Amino acid sequence: MENSPSEETKETTAALCNGHHSSDSNTDFTKVPVVKAECESNVLETDKAKKMVESITDGDENSLEDSTKEIVRKAAFTVGSLKEFEFDIRFNPDVYSPDVLHANPDGERLKKERQLVKDAAEFLVIVQIPSFLRDCLDHSASPLDGATLSEAMHNRGINIRYLGKIAEMLSKVPQLEYVYSIAVAELITRCAKHLFTTYLQGVEMMSLSAAISHFLNCLLSSCSVPHYSNGSDELNIKIAKKNKNKRRIRSGVLSSQDNEWTNTAPKSLWTNISAELKTYYGWTIESETIDTAIAKYSLQKISLLRSFCMKVGVQILLREYCFDNRHKQTFFEEDIINIFPIVKHINPRATDAYHFYTTGQTKIQQGYLKDGYELISEALNLLNNVYGAMHPEIAQCLRMLARLNYIMGDHAEAMSYQQKAVLMSERVNGIDHPYTITEYTHLALYCFANSQISTALKLLYRARYLAIVVCGENHPEIALLDSNIGLVLHAVGEYDLSLRFLEKALGLNIKYYGAKSLKVAVSYHLVARAQSCMGDFRSALQNEKETYGIYKQQLGEEHEKTKESSECLRHLTQQAVILQKKMNEIYTGKLGGSFPPLQIQPPTMGSVLDMLNIINGILFVQISQQDIETFRAEFERSQKKSDGATKDDIDEGTSKRDVEEADWASR
């Protein structure tokens, strides 16, 4: 990039002041008088600064201390410190609470505390929330459900109470439609949770299952008038038979308390949810029923049910639930299996292990794979010592080690580590957690690399099913899964089914990445490959032209990818010409009405694996087996040294102490 005139002047000034000319041959030496003037002005400014420093140092110590205090006082006032001569910035969450009585409502301290909260809120709205939307646009943050959306917000310091503001901003970005649907679903389920907490307060323990099923019917079922069954009646009869003296008391208590939750209806519940959305989150939902909201915001009831049950701790029966029957309710008392307390807590972090892990990631990004592998292995050992056998961070370390082994060419070791990561993620995160879905995808790739194709396909189908349950089909993650499934099917010769998945992935990539994205170019190329194997060279040629156009525009004509696409275009053109000639010969009767078989070369496993690496964002480094064995031997030796380090340190410390004691005694 060419320098601006001001930058050239600065460079020339620096060169002349240092006593030599600039090495840039394009420097204009007609500016030398101006440069000399600037040198003189810089010298004068330096002299002034020296005089100021001398006046301060030569002055009285008291004046220096006073001036320092004055500087600190002004700085503290500028940042809104609660103390005059210290940087004391603490946020009081109760400054705007109407139910909290403050000691001095009109005092200066309360005004400062309120101003700090205002400044923090302004920073979140103006800086952090737009930054979060930009991260979603470039897909560095891609939440899969409400939990991952909340985690992404908290990692950027954004409170959940700004979720309504985020939903309002997301509604104006069509490319983030999937994030908007997740945000709306999270808003609805959180407000339903607030109402459910109050709803349960007036429910007798023996009517708990019936009350929960009734609430779920009012929330998600299309049945306009869901009826409830009080399952405690039979229990009351049994109790009455055993203890006739307490029959009246029990029946009276149950009848008075159960009537409260039975008055809940779908219409009144949705009205309360809409009011809660407006009051708590400042967001207005433009729907009168849950069914219209599902259609308007592209939601699905099974995802809302999953999110709500996880938030309130309700465990339901595993079966197929029909939400769209208007004459039959969806949930029954027998469907409620258990209810668990949900406790908010902060997860402690192993500081040393986290330091090793982040340093290892930095080393990997710099290209030092062996150093990164050692650091992350050390982090794994520390995590096992601190947390025990099962923990989400241990699963994260195992996934990273599996990825490193795969990059370095040890596919068997990568699959072994990834299997441990999958099992651990299922246990600590849940079988339908977004992290577990990612683990399934990685394990499928490593299984394919180890020639376990059927296992890889089953894992990808499992991951796709769980992703659809969690977020639906309109999500970039579904495009990635469909591309993986399409490639594996392409490798085994299932071209028709492969083409369906690849075309679905192409549509999603165009929708969420843009028509000229490099991901879209790869999707066009995959579709063209599948169509060429089916003999549809005309369509394949058209899709490969799209790939070539994107590569040419984004990367240039001399890029390797553009040249590869051009070569593929030439090959497809030749195949299309040969096919057309044979068809013309059939029409003219030269081939006797028979169509010769097309010579289509099936894809090799190596080429399919290369494409899988590309779409999953893996840079495959070829390392010889000898290098791998050498690295493994070095790692084992380093482990033995670290294990014996403690003993050596103790022995060295003991001998050193003995020498010091002997020396002191001789003196």
Secondary structure, 3 states (H helix, E strand, C coil): CCCCHHHHHHHHHHHHHCCCCCCCCCCCHHHHHHHHHHHHHHHHHHHHHHHHHHHHHHCCHHHHHHHHHHHHHHHHHHHCCCCCCCCCCCCCCCCCCCCCCCCCCCCHHHHHHHHHHHHHHHHHHHHHHHHHHHHHHCCCCCCCCHHHHHHHHHHCCCCHHHHHHHHHHHCCCHHHHHHHHHHHHHHHHHHHHHHHHHHHHHCCHHHHHHHHHHHHHHHHCCCCCCCCCCCHHHHHHHHHHHCHHHHHHHHHHHHHHHHHHHCCCHHHHHHHHHHHHHHHHCCCCCCCCHHHHHHHCCCCHHHHHHHHHHHHCEEECCCCCCCCCCCCCCCCHHHEEEECCCCCCCCCCCHHHHHHHHHHHHHHHCCCHHHHHHHHHHHHHHHHHHHCCCCHHHHHHHHHHHHHHHHCCCHHHHHHHHHHHHHHHHHHCCCCCHHHHHHHHHHHHHHHHCCCHHHHHHHHHHHHHHHHHHHCCCCHHHHHHHHHHHHHHHHCCCHHHHHHHHHHHHHHHHHHHCCCCHHHHHHHHHHHHHHHHCCCHHHHHHHHHHHHHHHHHHCCCCCHHHHHHHHHHHHHHHHHHHHHHHHHHHHHCCCCCCCCCCCCCCCCHHHHHHHHHHHCCCCCCCCCHHHHHHHHHHHHHHHHHHHHHHHHHHHHHHHHHHHHHHHHHHC
